[in-house]
Amino acid sequence: AQHSISLSVDDSLELTDVIIHHIWKYHFVIGIAFSILVLFRLVLFFTPSGQMVWIGFRDFITKRNTDANAWRYLLYVLFYVASLILAMTGSWMYFGEGSISHDFKESLETIHASVINLVFLFIPIHIIGVLMGEKSGDKGIVSDMINGGEDGTNNTH
């Protein structure tokens, strides 16, 4: 059975406003949760696991590490920098509402949107990298991510 519903232009605009309001409400909640997770991850950089990322990145940049998979540390650092920029621009727009200029807010929005696109690009790269690692000699990557590695330090991946 088909039902016909007709909305006036004003009613459809009002409905759109309600839907957008709810979407933004969730966007803000998810953004605040994401920012808290980014801060937590920054703290974890001072643990042995976090230090391995920086050591691997340094060794890749200085060409000390010639391992074929050394580039993954570059991707990790780029992901964390992008996440930090995303959290900072989002927080600045949310908590600075009314205290920042319109032009500055537009710049923040542009940066925020560009960086989220890079983060979305990282997701399939990460999945492909994990699958490639599982197919190569790097067995147990997913298990190590979940369990923290065999010895609990997760320093193999």
C-alpha positions as CSV (number, residue, x, y, z in Angstrom):
1,A,0.0,0.0,0.0
2,Q,1.4,3.4,-1.0
3,H,0.7,6.5,1.1
4,S,1.1,9.9,-0.2
5,I,2.5,12.6,2.0
6,S,2.8,16.2,1.0
7,L,4.8,18.8,2.8
8,S,4.9,22.4,2.1
9,V,8.3,24.0,1.5
10,D,8.1,25.7,5.0
11,D,7.3,22.3,6.7
12,S,10.1,20.5,4.9
13,L,12.6,23.2,5.8
14,E,11.5,23.0,9.5
15,L,11.8,19.2,9.4
16,T,15.3,19.6,7.9
17,D,16.3,22.0,10.7
18,V,15.2,19.4,13.3
19,I,17.1,16.6,11.6
20,I,20.3,18.7,11.2
21,H,20.0,19.9,14.9
22,H,20.0,16.2,16.0
23,I,22.9,15.3,13.7
24,W,25.0,18.2,15.1
25,K,24.2,17.2,18.7
26,Y,25.6,13.7,18.0
27,H,28.5,15.2,16.1
28,F,29.4,17.3,19.2
29,V,29.1,14.4,21.6
30,I,31.2,12.1,19.4
31,G,33.7,15.0,18.9
32,I,34.1,15.5,22.7
33,A,34.6,11.8,23.2
34,F,37.1,11.7,20.4
35,S,39.0,14.6,21.9
36,I,39.2,12.8,25.3
37,L,40.5,9.7,23.5
38,V,43.1,11.8,21.7
39,L,44.3,13.3,25.0
40,F,44.4,9.8,26.6
41,R,46.5,8.6,23.6
42,L,48.9,11.6,24.1
43,V,49.4,10.5,27.7
44,L,50.1,6.9,26.5
45,F,53.0,8.2,24.3
46,F,55.0,8.3,27.5
47,T,54.6,4.5,28.0
48,P,56.9,1.9,26.4
49,S,54.3,1.2,23.7
50,G,54.0,4.9,22.8
51,Q,57.8,5.3,22.9
52,M,58.1,2.5,20.3
53,V,56.1,4.7,17.8
54,W,58.4,7.7,18.3
55,I,61.5,5.5,18.1
56,G,60.2,3.8,14.9
57,F,59.3,7.2,13.4
58,R,62.7,8.6,14.3
59,D,64.5,5.6,12.9
60,F,62.4,5.8,9.7
61,I,63.1,9.5,9.1
62,T,66.9,9.2,9.9
63,K,67.1,6.0,7.7
64,R,68.3,3.9,10.6
65,N,65.5,1.5,10.1
66,T,65.6,-0.1,6.6
67,D,62.9,-2.6,7.4
68,A,60.3,-2.8,4.5
69,N,57.5,-2.0,7.1
70,A,59.2,0.9,8.7
71,W,57.0,3.4,6.9
72,R,54.1,2.3,9.2
73,Y,55.5,4.5,11.9
74,L,55.3,7.5,9.6
75,L,51.6,6.7,9.1
76,Y,51.1,6.3,12.8
77,V,52.5,9.7,13.5
78,L,50.6,11.3,10.7
79,F,47.4,9.7,12.0
80,Y,48.1,11.0,15.6
81,V,48.9,14.5,14.3
82,A,45.8,14.5,12.2
83,S,43.7,13.3,15.2
84,L,45.2,16.1,17.3
85,I,44.4,18.7,14.7
86,L,40.9,17.4,14.3
87,A,40.3,17.5,18.1
88,M,41.8,20.9,18.5
89,T,39.9,22.6,15.6
90,G,36.7,20.9,16.7
91,S,37.1,21.9,20.3
92,W,38.1,25.5,19.3
93,M,34.9,25.8,17.2
94,Y,32.7,24.3,19.8
95,F,34.0,26.0,22.9
96,G,35.0,29.2,21.2
97,E,31.6,29.8,19.7
98,G,31.0,33.6,19.9
99,S,34.5,34.5,20.8
100,I,36.2,33.8,17.4
101,S,35.7,35.8,14.2
102,H,33.6,34.5,11.4
103,D,36.6,34.3,9.0
104,F,38.7,32.4,11.6
105,K,35.8,30.0,12.2
106,E,35.6,29.3,8.4
107,S,39.3,28.6,8.3
108,L,38.9,26.2,11.2
109,E,36.0,24.5,9.4
110,T,38.1,24.1,6.3
111,I,41.0,22.6,8.2
112,H,38.6,20.4,10.2
113,A,36.9,19.0,7.1
114,S,40.2,18.5,5.2
115,V,41.8,16.6,8.1
116,I,38.7,14.4,8.7
117,N,39.0,13.3,5.0
118,L,42.6,12.3,5.6
119,V,41.6,10.4,8.7
120,F,38.9,8.6,6.6
121,L,41.6,7.8,4.1
122,F,43.8,6.2,6.8
123,I,41.1,3.7,7.8
124,P,41.3,1.5,4.6
125,I,45.1,2.0,4.5
126,H,45.2,0.7,8.1
127,I,43.0,-2.3,7.3
128,I,45.0,-3.2,4.2
129,G,48.2,-2.9,6.2
130,V,46.9,-5.3,8.9
131,L,45.7,-7.8,6.3
132,M,49.1,-7.6,4.4
133,G,50.9,-8.1,7.7
134,E,48.8,-11.1,8.6
135,K,49.6,-12.6,5.2
136,S,53.3,-12.0,5.6
137,G,55.5,-12.9,8.5
138,D,53.8,-10.6,10.9
139,K,51.2,-13.1,12.2
140,G,49.0,-12.2,15.1
141,I,48.7,-8.5,14.6
142,V,45.0,-8.3,15.5
143,S,45.4,-10.6,18.5
144,D,48.3,-8.5,19.7
145,M,46.3,-5.3,19.3
146,I,43.5,-6.8,21.4
147,N,45.7,-8.5,24.0
148,G,48.6,-6.1,24.2
149,G,51.1,-8.5,22.7
150,E,52.5,-11.7,24.1
151,D,54.3,-10.1,27.0
152,G,51.8,-7.3,27.4
153,T,54.0,-4.6,25.9
154,N,52.7,-4.8,22.3
155,N,56.2,-3.8,21.0
156,T,56.2,-6.1,18.0
157,H,53.7,-4.3,15.9
